[in-house]
Structures are given as C-alpha cells and as structure tokens.
C-alpha cells in the first residue's frame, strides 16, 4: 500500500510537470495519458495495487470535495437553494431514469444494470469542468450553477447507486426505502458535517488566541479535517461526501472572518489547499488511465469494445439532452447558456469513485468491466466534446503564452527599477553586485553557472554575524522592495498589466520581504 501511494504520488507530480511544458493541453488529459502509459509498463503497473473504493473515497475524494467547499462562500448557496435542490435532485432523477431506460431499450442491457450505470453518470466535477474551459470566458450564471451542482450532486448519485446496485445484486428495488435512505443520509451528512466543523473551528480559534505560534498545529488540524469528518459521518451511516462539503463551506466563512487573526496561517492555508487540490486531481486521472488499461487487458474483445463505446456514448448523449432541456425549462436559460450548462457537466473523480464502490457491493466482474469502461468513455467524451465546442461558442481570453510573456516582462522591469535604485546608493561595487544579483533572482535572470559560484562561495566563507551589517542590508532591501511595489502600482494605473496578475507579482515581493524579516529574526 505504501509503495502504491508513493508511486502514484510520483506519477501525479510527473503529470503536472508535463502539463506545464504543454500549457495548452489540460492537465486532466495529460494525467490520463500518463496513467495509461503506467498501466502499459509492467515495472510500474505491478507496483500499484488494486484500488479499493473506501480508500479512494477517503484519501482522495474527501479532501477534494472539502477543498471545493472551501472555495464556495455560503452566501452563494443561501440565495440559490431552490436551484441547487432542483439541479442536484430533480435533474439527477430525470437523468437517471431516462438514461436507464435508454440503455435498456437501445443496447439490451438488463434494467438493473442500466440504472446502475445511469446513477454513476450523474455526479459532475468542477475541477474537470474548469480544465475544458481553459483560456475561455464562461457565462457567469452557468458557471456558478455548474460549480454548485458539482458540490451537491455527488450525494444524490451515491444514494441512487446504492439503491440500484442492491437491485442488480438482489433483484429487488425498494422505492420507499430509497427515498428514506436518501433523506437520512443527506440530512444526517449535513448535520454531522456542520456539528463536527463547528467543534473543530472553535478549537482552532481558541488555539489562535491562546498560543503564541500555532501555525504547525493549525495546519495539521486543517489537513486532517476532511479525513476526520468523513470517517465520523460514515461511522454514523450518513453521507460523508455531504459532511465534508458542508465543512469546507463553513471553513470558507471562518477564513473570511478571521483573515487577519493570523495572516501567515491564512496564506499558508490557501497555498496548501491549492497544492493538495492540484496533486489529488492529477492522481484521479492517473488512476483512471491505469484502470482503463487493466480492464481492457482482461476483458478485451471486439464485442465488448462495441458495447462499451455504445453505452458510454448513449449515457453522454442522454445527459446532454436532459441537462439542456432542464436549463431551458427550469433555469430559464437562453439557448447559448443552456448549451454551455449541458456541455459543462464534465465527469471525473467522483464518477470513478462510484465505479470502484461497486466492488464492495458484490457486482460481478463482467458487469464491473462494462460499467468501468462505459463510464471511462463517458468521462473522456464529457471532457473532449466541450473542449472542442467551447472553442467555437465562447469568447477567448488572452492566451496563456501572451499573459505569461507580459507578466515576465513586467517582472523584469520591476526588478530593473529596484536595481536602478541600488545604483543611486553610495555603496561599494562588490556590495552593489551582490544586492543586484539577489534582486535578479526574483526574475530568474541569473544563470546556473552564477548560482554554482555563489553556492561554492557560501560553503567557503562563513556568514557575517554583525548587527550593523544585517540592519544595513535589511534597510537596503526593504527600500528596493518598496520601489518594486511602486512600479507595479504604476503599471496597473497605466493599464500595462491586469490587476489580478499584478497582485500575484505584488504578493511575490511581499513574500520576499517577509523572508527577509524571518532571516533577520533567526540571526
């Protein structure tokens, strides 16, 4: 298990590196392709164990949904509660019923198996959706609906799956029990998530106000929160998915209220969230690629491939039709916005997790292979089709290359402004050279050869331990950083860089100054 986790982590990070080399290709596609390659290489494939639904849900899905909730203000939910219930309950039920009967009638799949496949195809993924609209401007209203849908329709899909899977295994479907189970699981999950999060939140806030430095403890609590709450909810047989989503939303409100209680904690929390969210999402699609190879290797035949393709394609077409009609009739969206909403129902992590959960429910190997490959095709189509269609119907933002080029140019100009300030100072030439070298590091304008020389010098020459020297250096750098911030403000006022990108550069300067303060305190 430890080896599998380590290998998957390395492969996920490798996928992220590759995606940065090819920024025009979504990281989800890259991760899936890397996963397929890993499945084809015996040396790697043999070191990754079989996947278990419970472990996958706990280690990957729970934190992913928690982070999605953390990015969602509660006010957005309160004002759109009616639409959320409609999208995540009514539309999910319609999609399941229509898709189930369509599979049964068109491909002659047994009705219970068809409904299992339809139930699995209902959850959507906000992260996967954002990847297919990369570089494009999404309609604000449709984008918000898609994000809220992805947070709450996972629980609906899970309850429907459990009911239909029991129908498939036992040959019976209890409508009344399904409705009761759904209400108990959903409301119970919301209650457990809110209660547990409240207790953890109050404990964390108490620590903030009693301990001088609680950063390490706070970060450990934050990282462990989704795992702890998910386990508690599952122990009470309620929806762990909804519990972690509610906890994430409550943490969003906590973070907004206590933004300056510990500014460093707030910054580290957001940074850790971004890092973990990126790695876990990459891991999901790596696993998807590996599983696709394993199932294809075991069950490949022309007949199976035809059934897999037809089933996945039909599931996708039905989902598109139901989503479009619902957007037009219930959400009162215009035609273009309805098309965006329909295509924006991209599938990913939770769909894969629900497939894995079937192994725990007693579904046979043949049925599992059909479900997995049909859902794999559904996931690929749900990413590929909007990636192509959105290029023709959505306005384009500036290309990443253009944005990066402009940000890089402004960063260089910002650093040069600080260097000019150093030139005005009455300092020894050697001191000016050292200071300017450190400033150029901000723009990555120093060579590897120069780094090697500086590193060798650092090994030979002991650091100066002199208060006057450190205070003098501190004053010089703080003046340089002030000049850089002034330059950025001027660039924004003149319209040479967008505020959002200038803010990132501004943040880099503030972090550099914060590191200078930290080093000074250590000395």
C-alpha positions in Angstrom: 0.0 0.0 0.0 2.8 2.4 0.9 4.6 1.6 -2.3 1.5 2.2 -4.4 0.8 5.5 -2.8 4.4 6.6 -3.3 4.4 5.6 -7.0 1.0 7.3 -7.6 2.3 10.4 -6.0 5.4 10.5 -8.1 3.4 9.8 -11.3 0.9 12.6 -10.4 3.7 15.1 -9.9 5.3 14.0 -13.2 2.0 14.6 -14.9 1.9 18.1 -13.5 5.4 18.8 -14.8 4.5 17.6 -18.3 1.3 19.7 -18.3 3.4 22.8 -17.5 5.6 22.0 -20.5 2.4 21.8 -22.7 0.2 24.5 -21.1 -2.4 24.4 -23.9 -3.3 20.8 -23.0 -5.5 20.3 -19.9 -3.7 18.5 -17.1 -6.6 16.0 -16.9 -5.7 14.8 -20.4 -2.1 14.6 -19.6 -2.7 12.7 -16.3 -5.0 10.2 -18.1 -2.4 9.6 -20.8 0.4 9.2 -18.2 -1.9 6.7 -16.3 -2.4 4.7 -19.5 1.4 4.6 -20.1 1.9 3.5 -16.5 -0.6 0.7 -17.0 1.2 -0.4 -20.1 4.6 -0.6 -18.4 4.8 -3.8 -16.3 7.5 -2.4 -14.0 5.2 0.4 -12.8 1.9 -1.4 -13.1 3.0 -4.3 -10.9 3.9 -1.8 -8.1 0.4 -0.3 -7.9 -2.1 -2.4 -6.0 -5.8 -2.9 -6.9 -7.9 0.1 -6.0 -10.4 0.0 -3.1 -13.4 2.3 -3.2 -13.3 3.1 0.6 -9.6 4.1 0.5 -10.1 6.1 -2.7 -13.1 8.0 -1.3 -11.3 8.7 2.0 -7.8 9.6 0.7 -8.7 11.5 -2.5 -12.4 12.3 -2.9 -13.0 13.6 0.7 -10.2 16.2 0.7 -11.1 17.2 -3.0 -14.7 17.9 -2.1 -13.6 19.7 1.1 -11.4 22.0 -0.9 -14.2 22.6 -3.4 -16.4 23.6 -0.5 -13.7 25.8 1.0 -13.7 27.8 -2.3 -17.5 28.4 -2.0 -19.0 31.3 0.0 -22.1 30.3 2.0 -24.0 33.3 0.7 -23.9 31.9 -2.8 -25.7 28.8 -1.6 -28.3 30.6 0.5 -29.5 32.7 -2.4 -29.7 29.8 -4.8 -31.0 27.0 -2.6 -34.1 26.3 -4.8 -32.0 26.0 -7.9 -29.5 23.7 -6.1 -32.2 21.3 -5.0 -33.6 21.2 -8.5 -30.3 20.6 -10.2 -29.0 18.0 -7.7 -32.2 16.1 -7.0 -34.8 16.6 -9.7 -32.4 16.8 -12.7 -30.4 13.9 -11.3 -33.5 11.7 -11.0 -34.7 12.6 -14.5 -31.2 11.9 -16.0 -31.0 8.5 -14.2 -34.5 7.4 -15.3 -34.1 8.5 -18.9 -30.6 7.1 -19.3 -31.5 3.8 -17.6 -34.4 3.1 -19.9 -32.4 4.3 -23.0 -29.6 1.8 -22.2 -32.1 -1.0 -21.6 -34.1 -0.4 -24.8 -31.3 0.5 -27.2 -28.4 -1.8 -26.1 -30.5 -4.5 -24.4 -28.7 -4.2 -21.1 -30.7 -5.5 -18.2 -32.8 -2.8 -16.5 -31.0 -3.0 -13.0 -27.5 -2.8 -14.7 -28.7 0.1 -16.9 -29.9 2.0 -13.9 -26.6 1.4 -12.0 -24.7 2.8 -15.0 -27.1 5.8 -15.2 -26.8 6.5 -11.5 -23.0 6.6 -11.7 -23.1 9.0 -14.6 -24.8 11.8 -12.6 -22.1 13.3 -10.5 -20.1 16.1 -12.1 -16.6 17.6 -11.4 -15.9 21.3 -11.1 -12.2 20.9 -11.5 -12.6 18.9 -14.6 -15.1 21.5 -15.9 -12.6 24.3 -15.4 -10.0 22.4 -17.4 -12.2 22.2 -20.5 -12.9 25.9 -20.5 -9.2 26.8 -20.0 -8.5 30.2 -21.7 -12.2 30.9 -22.4 -14.7 33.1 -20.7 -17.6 31.1 -19.3 -21.1 32.8 -18.8 -21.1 33.8 -15.1 -24.6 32.3 -14.3 -24.0 29.0 -16.0 -20.5 28.7 -14.4 -22.0 29.3 -10.9 -24.7 26.7 -11.4 -22.1 24.1 -12.6 -19.9 24.7 -9.6 -22.8 24.4 -7.1 -24.1 21.3 -8.9 -20.7 19.6 -8.6 -20.7 20.2 -4.9 -24.0 18.6 -4.0 -25.0 16.1 -6.7 -22.4 13.6 -5.5 -24.6 12.6 -2.6 -27.6 12.1 -4.9 -25.5 9.9 -7.2 -24.2 7.8 -4.3 -27.6 7.1 -2.8 -29.1 6.2 -6.2 -26.1 3.9 -6.9 -26.5 2.1 -3.6 -30.2 1.5 -4.3 -29.7 0.4 -7.9 -26.7 -1.8 -7.0 -28.9 -3.7 -4.5 -31.5 -4.1 -7.2 -28.8 -5.5 -9.5 -27.4 -7.9 -6.9 -30.7 -8.9 -5.1 -33.2 -8.4 -7.9 -35.4 -6.0 -5.9 -35.8 -2.3 -5.9 -37.5 -0.6 -2.8 -38.7 2.9 -3.8 -39.8 3.9 -0.4 -36.6 2.7 1.3 -34.5 4.6 -1.3 -36.3 7.9 -0.6 -36.0 7.4 3.2 -32.3 6.4 2.9 -31.6 9.5 0.8 -33.2 11.9 3.2 -31.5 10.3 6.3 -28.1 10.2 4.5 -28.3 13.7 3.1 -29.7 15.5 6.2 -27.5 13.4 8.5 -24.4 14.2 6.5 -25.2 17.9 6.6 -25.8 17.8 10.4 -22.6 15.8 11.2 -20.5 18.0 8.9 -21.8 21.2 10.5 -21.5 19.9 14.1 -18.0 18.5 13.7 -16.8 21.5 11.8 -18.2 23.8 14.5 -16.3 22.0 17.2 -13.0 21.9 15.2 -13.5 25.6 14.2 -14.0 26.7 17.8 -11.0 24.7 19.0 -8.8 26.2 16.2 -10.0 29.7 17.1 -9.2 29.1 20.7 -5.7 28.0 19.9 -5.2 31.1 17.7 -6.0 33.3 20.7 -4.0 31.4 23.4 -0.9 30.1 21.7 1.8 32.5 20.5 2.7 30.4 17.5 0.2 27.7 16.5 0.9 27.5 12.8 2.1 23.9 12.7 -0.8 22.7 14.9 -3.4 24.7 12.9 -2.1 23.3 9.5 -2.2 19.7 10.8 -5.8 20.2 12.0 -6.8 21.8 8.7 -5.3 18.9 6.6 -6.8 16.2 8.8 -10.3 17.8 9.0 -11.8 16.3 5.8 -10.5 12.8 6.7 -11.7 13.0 10.3 -15.2 14.3 9.3 -15.6 11.8 6.5 -14.8 8.9 8.8 -17.2 10.2 11.6 -20.0 10.6 9.1 -19.5 7.2 7.6 -19.4 5.7 11.1 -22.9 7.1 11.6 -24.0 5.7 8.2 -24.7 9.2 6.7 -23.2 10.9 3.7 -19.5 11.5 4.3 -19.5 13.4 1.0 -22.0 16.0 2.1 -20.4 16.2 5.5 -17.0 17.3 4.1 -18.6 19.7 1.6 -20.5 21.4 4.4 -17.3 21.5 6.5 -15.5 23.1 3.6 -18.1 25.8 3.1 -18.1 26.6 6.8 -14.3 26.8 6.7 -14.6 29.4 3.9 -16.7 31.6 6.2 -14.2 31.1 9.1 -11.3 32.1 6.9 -13.1 35.3 5.7 -14.0 36.3 9.3 -10.5 35.6 10.8 -8.4 36.7 7.9 -6.0 38.8 10.0 -6.1 36.9 13.3 -3.0 35.1 11.9 -2.2 36.4 8.4 0.6 33.8 7.9 -1.8 31.0 8.6 -4.3 32.3 6.2 -1.7 32.5 3.4 -0.2 29.0 4.2 -3.7 27.5 4.3 -4.6 28.8 0.9 -1.3 27.7 -0.6 -1.6 24.2 0.9 -5.2 23.9 -0.4 -4.0 24.8 -4.0 -1.1 22.3 -3.8 -3.1 19.4 -2.4 -6.1 20.1 -4.7 -3.8 20.0 -7.8 -2.0 16.8 -6.8 -5.1 14.9 -5.8 -7.0 15.9 -9.0 -4.0 14.7 -11.1 -3.9 11.4 -9.1 -7.6 10.8 -10.0 -7.0 10.8 -13.7 -3.8 8.8 -13.4 -5.8 6.1 -11.7 -8.5 6.3 -14.4 -5.9 5.7 -17.1 -4.3 2.7 -15.2 -7.7 1.1 -14.6 -8.7 1.5 -18.2 -5.6 -0.4 -19.3 -6.2 -3.2 -16.7 -9.8 -3.7 -17.7 -9.1 -3.6 -21.4 -6.3 -6.1 -21.0 -8.6 -8.5 -19.1 -11.9 -8.2 -21.0 -10.9 -7.0 -24.5 -12.9 -8.3 -27.4 -14.5 -6.5 -30.4 -18.0 -7.2 -29.0 -17.1 -5.8 -25.6 -15.4 -2.7 -27.1 -18.6 -2.0 -29.2 -20.8 -2.4 -26.2 -18.5 -0.2 -24.1 -18.5 2.5 -26.7 -22.2 2.4 -27.4 -23.1 2.5 -23.7 -20.7 5.4 -22.8 -21.8 7.4 -25.9 -25.5 6.9 -25.1 -25.0 7.9 -21.5 -23.4 11.1 -22.6 -26.0 12.0 -25.2 -28.9 11.4 -22.8 -27.1 13.5 -20.1 -26.6 16.3 -22.6 -30.3 16.2 -23.7 -31.7 16.2 -20.1 -29.3 19.0 -19.0 -30.2 21.2 -22.0 -34.0 20.7 -21.5 -33.7 21.3 -17.8 -31.7 24.5 -18.3 -34.2 25.9 -20.8 -37.4 24.9 -19.0 -36.5 25.2 -15.3 -33.5 27.5 -15.1 -34.9 29.7 -17.9 -31.5 30.0 -19.6 -31.1 31.3 -23.1 -30.1 28.8 -25.8 -26.3 29.5 -25.7 -26.2 29.4 -21.9 -28.2 26.2 -21.9 -25.7 24.6 -24.3 -22.9 25.7 -22.0 -24.7 24.3 -19.0 -25.3 21.0 -20.8 -21.8 20.6 -22.0 -20.3 21.8 -18.7 -21.5 18.7 -16.9 -18.0 17.2 -17.0 -17.3 14.0 -15.1 -14.2 13.0 -13.2 -13.2 12.0 -9.7 -16.5 11.1 -8.1 -17.7 9.1 -11.1 -14.6 7.0 -10.9 -15.0 6.5 -7.1 -18.6 5.3 -7.5 -17.4 2.7 -10.0 -14.9 1.4 -7.6 -17.5 1.2 -4.8 -19.4 -1.5 -6.8 -16.7 -4.0 -5.9 -17.7 -3.6 -2.3 -21.4 -4.2 -3.2 -21.0 -7.6 -4.8 -21.2 -6.7 -8.5 -19.8 -9.4 -10.8 -16.5 -9.0 -12.7 -18.2 -8.8 -16.2 -20.7 -6.2 -15.1 -17.9 -4.2 -13.4 -15.8 -4.2 -16.6 -18.8 -3.0 -18.6 -19.6 -0.2 -16.1 -16.0 0.9 -15.8 -15.3 1.1 -19.5 -18.6 2.8 -20.3 -18.0 5.4 -17.6 -14.4 5.8 -18.8 -15.8 6.7 -22.3 -18.4 8.9 -20.7 -15.6 10.8 -18.8 -13.5 11.2 -21.9 -16.4 12.4 -24.0 -17.5 14.8 -21.3 -14.1 16.4 -21.4 -13.3 16.2 -25.1 -16.6 17.4 -26.6 -16.8 20.7 -24.6 -13.1 21.3 -25.1 -13.8 21.4 -28.9 -17.3 23.0 -28.9 -16.4 25.8 -26.4 -13.6 27.0 -28.7 -16.4 28.0 -31.2 -19.1 29.4 -28.9 -17.2 31.0 -26.0 -15.1 34.2 -26.2 -11.4 33.7 -25.8 -9.3 35.2 -23.1 -5.7 36.2 -23.8 -3.6 33.2 -24.5 -1.6 31.8 -21.6 1.6 32.5 -23.6 0.6 36.2 -24.1 -0.2 36.6 -20.4 3.0 34.8 -19.3 5.1 37.0 -21.7 3.5 40.2 -20.3 3.9 39.2 -16.7 7.5 38.1 -17.3 8.2 41.5 -18.9 6.7 43.5 -16.1 8.6 41.4 -13.5 11.9 42.2 -15.3 11.0 45.9 -15.5 10.1 45.9 -11.8 13.4 44.3 -10.8 15.3 46.7 -13.1 13.6 49.6 -11.3 14.9 48.3 -8.0 18.4 47.9 -9.5 18.4 51.5 -10.7 17.6 52.5 -7.1 20.6 50.5 -5.9 22.8 52.2 -8.4 21.9 55.6 -6.9 23.1 54.4 -3.5 26.7 55.1 -2.2 27.8 51.5 -1.8 31.0 49.5 -2.6 30.8 47.9 -6.1 31.0 44.4 -4.6 28.0 45.1 -2.3 26.0 46.5 -5.2 26.8 43.4 -7.3 25.6 41.1 -4.5 22.4 43.0 -3.9 21.6 43.2 -7.6 22.2 39.5 -8.0 19.7 38.7 -5.3 17.2 41.1 -6.9 17.7 39.5 -10.3 16.8 36.1 -8.7 13.3 37.4 -8.5 13.1 37.5 -12.3 15.0 34.2 -12.7 17.6 36.3 -14.5 20.7 34.6 -13.0 22.4 31.7 -14.7 23.0 28.2 -13.2 26.8 28.9 -13.5 26.4 32.0 -11.4 24.4 30.0 -8.8 27.2 27.4 -8.6 29.8 30.2 -8.0 27.6 31.7 -5.2 27.0 28.2 -3.7 30.7 27.4 -3.7 31.4 30.8 -2.0 28.7 30.1 0.6 30.5 26.9 1.5 33.9 28.6 1.9 33.0 31.9 3.6 31.2 32.0 6.9 28.1 34.2 7.2 28.8 37.6 8.7 27.4 37.9 12.2 27.2 41.6 12.7 24.1 43.5 13.8 25.2 46.7 11.9 25.7 44.7 8.7 22.3 42.9 8.9 20.4 46.1 9.8 22.1 47.9 6.9 21.3 45.1 4.4 17.7 45.0 5.7 17.2 48.7 5.0 18.6 48.4 1.5 16.4 45.5 0.5 13.2 47.0 2.1 13.8 50.2 0.0 14.3 48.0 -3.1 11.1 46.1 -2.4 9.2 49.4 -1.9 10.4 50.6 -5.3 9.1 47.4 -6.9 5.7 47.8 -5.3 5.5 51.4 -6.5 6.4 50.3 -10.0 3.6 47.6 -10.0 1.0 50.2 -8.9 2.1 52.5 -11.7 1.9 49.6 -14.2 -1.7 48.9 -13.2 -2.7 52.5 -13.4 -1.2 52.8 -16.9 -3.1 49.6 -17.9 0.1 47.7 -18.8 -0.9 44.7 -16.7 -4.2 43.4 -15.3 -4.9 43.8 -11.6 -5.1 40.1 -10.9 -1.6 39.4 -12.4 -0.1 42.5 -10.8 -1.5 41.2 -7.4 0.5 38.0 -7.9 3.7 39.9 -8.5 2.9 42.2 -5.6 2.5 39.1 -3.4 5.9 37.7 -4.5 7.5 41.0 -3.4 5.7 40.9 -0.1 6.8 37.3 0.4 10.4 38.2 -0.4 10.3 40.9 2.2 8.7 38.5 4.7 11.5 36.0 4.1 14.0 38.9 4.8 12.3 39.6 8.1 12.3 35.9 9.0 16.0 35.6 8.3 16.7 38.7 10.3 14.8 37.2 13.3 16.8 34.0 13.1 20.0 35.9 13.1 
